[in-house]
């Protein structure tokens, strides 16, 4: 019988993740040393490293929850590998769910034992994210050049375009938020969580502007994300 938690899959996933970690540490050390050679403000560099590390805490929590969720169905190695390297739970979970439904698998709470279904899900999750690896090196310079050209002519218009691009990216996932609103009050849970997260972000913005808490600018997003996770964990059992 196929075992998605086999030792071989654990070793394969572990080797890839160790490579990614080693690569990250390598470039972190190289960048730090290079900054020192160029005479950059090392205090500011260390502050940036610390703030960035803290900023990754909230996404890491959501990724961990995603790994736990997917591991019930796909075993631990594949979700561990996918979300450690890609880290996009908003893509991985829908891709796995959609493929499973297309294969006639309705229950995602039982560990998959069909190797063909497991392989199909893994391929869809991989190929679905693969176009980004092609588009970025081919078109990123042209896109950045166009944005910089717009911003050099009119900085306000450039900011508007950047904001519109960001909102466009976010709106791509709004379908997941509104997908179940017709199923009753429990279908509104994602919307309640979204509104609460926006509320917390608004409070952080007020503290930054009105209370001069400039340090919160770097932590407003992870704070709102963590608050939304806690809020979701509280209201989900209540609403059911």
N, C-alpha and C positions, 0 to 999 in steps of 0.2 A: 504494500500500500504506500502511496506517495505521502511523504512527510514534509510539510512546509517548514518545519522546525528542525530539519536535519543538521547534523554537525557540519556537513560540507557547506551548506548554505550559510551557516553562521561564520565559518572560516572565510568564505568568499566575501561576505558583507564586511566582516571585520578588517580584512586586508585593504579593501577599497576605502573604508572610513579612516583607517590609520594613514593611508597615503594622503587623503584630503587634509587630515590634521597636520601631518608633517609638512605638507605644502604651505598651509596657512602659517605655521610657526616660522618656516623658512623665510617667507616674504615679509612677515612682521619684523623679524630680526634684521633682515636686509634693509627694510625701509627705515627702521629706527636708527641703524648705523649710518645710513645715507643722510638722514636728516641732521645727525650730529656732525657729519663731515661738512655739510653745507652751512653750518652755523645757525641752524634754525633754533627757535625757542624750545628747548627740551621740556620745559615745564608745561608749555602748551601742548606739546606732542603727547606727553604722559597723560595730561588731562583729557585729551581727545581719545586716547586708547581706553581710559577708564570709563568715560561716558559712553563710548561705543559698546564696550563690554556690557555695561548696565542696560543699554538700549536693547541688546539682544536677549535679555532675560525673558521679557514678556512673550516675544515670538517663540522662544524655546519652550515655554510652558505649553503654548497651543500646539506646537509640533509634537511634544511628548504625549499630549492627549490624543493627537492624531495617530501616533504610533500605537498607542494602547487600543484605540478603536479599530484600526485596521488589522492589528495582530490577532484579534479574535477570529478573523476570517481568513487572512492570508498568512498567518504565522508571524513570527517576530522578525526574521532576517530581512525579508523584502521591504516591509514598511520602514524598518530601522535604516536600511541602506538608502531607500528612496528619499526619505524625509531628512536624513542626515546630509545628503548631498544637495538635493533640490530645495527642501524646506518649504514647499508650497502645499500646505494642507488643503487650500481652496481649490487646487487642481487634482491632487492625488486621490482624495476621497471621492469626488464626483466621477473621476475617470474609472476607478475600480468599481464603484457602484453601478455606473451605466453599463460597463462591460459585463458585469455579473448578471444584470437584469436581461441584457441581450442574449445571454447564454441560457436563460431560463432559471437562473439561481435567484430565488426570492429572499432567502434567509442569509443575512450577513453576520449572524451571531454564532454560526457553527463553522469550525475550521474546514477549509476546503481540502478535499482529498483527491480530486480529479486533476491529474497532471496537465491535461490539455487545457482545461479551464484556467488553471493557474498560469500556464504559459501565455495564454491569450490575454489575460489581464495584465501580466507583466509587459507584454509587447505593446499593448495599447497605452499603458502608462508611460512607456519609454518613447514610443514614436510620437505620441501626442505632444510631448515637450521638446522633441528634437528640432522642429522648425526654428525655435528661438536660437539654437546654436548656429544656424545658418544665416538667419536674418541679421543678427547683431553684427558679425564681422563684415557682412556685405553692405549694410545700409546705415550703420551707426554713424559713420563719418558724415554722410550726406544729411542725415537727420539733425545731427548736432550742428553742422555748418549752417543749415537753414534756420535753426532756432537762434543761433548766435547772430546771424544776419538780421533777423527780425528784432532781436533785443538791442542790437547796436543802433538801429534806426529809431526805435521807440521802446524804451525800457518797460514802460507800463504795459504796452501791448504784448511785449515778450512775456511778462509775468502772467498776463491773461491766458496766453497760449499754453504756457506751462501748466497753469492751473487746470485748463480745459483738458489737457492730455491726461493729467493725473485723475481728474474726475471721470474721464472716459474709461480709464483703466479700472477704477473702482466700480463704475456702473456695470461692467461686464459680469460682476459677481452678484449684482442685485437680484438676479433671477433666483438665486438660491435663497435669498432673504424672503422674497414674496411668493415662493413656490407653493407653500402650504396654507396660505391665509384662508382658503375656502374650506379647510378641514376643521374649523372651529377655533376656539380660543388658543389651544396649544399651537396652532399654526402661526399665531402672532408672536410667539416667543422670540424668534430672530429679530423681529421689528422692535420689540420692547428692548432687547439687548442693544440693538443699533442705536436707538434713541438715548438709552442710558449712557452708552459710550460717548455719544455726541455731547450729552449733558456734562459729563466729567471733563471732556476736552474743553468745553466752554468755560468751566470753572477754572481750569488750569490757565486758559488764556486770560481770564480776568485777573488771576493772581500775578501773572507775568506783567500785565499792562498797568493795573491799578495799584498793586502792592509791590511793584518793582522786583519781583522774584525772578530775575533773569535766568538763574540756574535751572529753572523748571522748563525752559524752552527745549532742552535736550531730552527731557524725561516725560513730557506731557503725553506723547504717544504710548510709551509702555505703561504709564500709569492708567490711561484710559482703557487700554487693552486688558490689563490685569483686573481693573474694576469691572469691566464687562464680563470677564470670565467668572468672577465671583458672583456677580448679579445673575448670570445665566444658571450657575449651579444652585442658587437659592430659589429662583422663581420656577425653574423647570419641574421640580417635584411638587410645588404648590399648585401650578396650573395643570400639570399632568399631561 
